[in-house]
Amino acid sequence: MHATYIVIEVLNYFNKQHTIINIVALDISKTFDKVNHVVLFNKLLDRAVPVCLVKVLVSWCGKCNAMVRWNNGFSRVFHICAGVRQGGILSPLYSCLPCALTK
């Protein structure tokens, strides 16, 4: 079922019951593009994530470099300091982190 249809049906149900409805929407669709590595690591440390695990993540993210191919040419290599590797083994974890780290 489409998410919008489900929300409308739930709203209609509770409206018929004369119940107060509170809805919260959280758009994390750009999470992968906007994760600031330094902020992420500091929040993990603040939440008592083991230092050895944070060091692994720092090392992993610290080695993220890219270049752009345009027609037959390539740009210089540049360091990626925000965002995460989509499709990486830890990528599903990142989709949960923004909510978990704001608590």
C-alpha positions in Angstrom: 0.0 0.0 0.0 1.1 3.5 -0.6 2.2 5.4 2.5 0.0 8.4 1.8 -3.1 6.3 1.4 -2.4 4.6 4.8 -2.0 8.0 6.5 -5.2 9.3 5.0 -7.1 6.2 6.2 -5.7 6.5 9.7 -6.6 10.2 9.8 -10.1 9.5 8.6 -10.5 6.7 11.2 -9.5 8.9 14.1 -11.4 11.9 12.9 -14.6 9.8 12.9 -13.8 8.9 16.5 -13.4 12.6 17.3 -9.9 11.9 18.6 -7.0 14.5 18.7 -4.4 13.5 16.1 -0.8 14.5 16.2 1.4 13.7 13.2 5.2 14.0 13.0 7.1 13.6 9.7 10.8 13.2 9.5 12.5 13.4 6.1 15.8 11.6 6.2 16.1 11.1 2.5 19.2 13.2 2.3 20.9 11.6 5.3 23.5 9.9 3.2 24.6 13.2 1.6 24.8 15.4 4.7 26.4 13.3 7.5 29.2 15.5 8.8 31.9 13.0 9.9 33.4 15.1 12.7 30.0 15.7 14.3 29.1 12.1 13.9 32.2 10.8 15.6 31.9 13.3 18.5 28.2 12.3 19.0 29.2 8.6 19.0 31.9 9.3 21.7 29.4 11.3 23.7 27.0 8.3 23.6 29.8 6.1 25.0 30.4 4.1 21.8 33.6 2.3 22.3 36.6 4.4 21.2 38.1 1.5 19.2 34.9 1.4 17.1 34.9 5.1 16.5 38.6 4.9 15.5 37.7 2.3 12.9 34.9 4.6 11.5 37.3 7.5 11.5 39.9 5.5 9.6 37.2 4.2 7.2 35.7 7.7 6.5 39.2 9.3 6.4 40.0 7.3 3.3 37.1 8.5 1.3 38.4 10.2 -1.9 36.8 10.8 -5.2 37.4 12.2 -8.6 35.0 13.4 -11.3 35.1 12.0 -14.9 33.8 14.4 -17.5 33.9 13.2 -21.1 37.5 12.0 -21.5 39.0 13.9 -18.6 39.3 13.5 -14.9 39.4 16.0 -12.1 42.0 16.0 -9.3 41.3 13.6 -6.4 39.5 15.3 -3.6 38.7 14.2 0.0 35.1 13.6 0.9 34.4 15.0 4.4 30.6 14.6 4.5 28.2 11.9 3.5 28.6 8.1 3.6 29.2 5.4 1.0 25.8 4.3 -0.3 25.7 0.6 -0.6 28.5 0.1 1.9 28.2 -2.5 4.6 27.6 0.2 7.3 25.2 2.3 5.2 22.0 1.0 6.9 23.4 2.0 10.2 23.7 5.6 9.1 20.0 5.8 8.3 19.3 5.1 11.9 21.9 7.4 13.5 20.3 10.8 13.0 17.3 9.8 15.1 19.3 7.9 17.7 21.9 10.7 18.1 19.4 13.5 18.6 18.0 11.9 21.7 
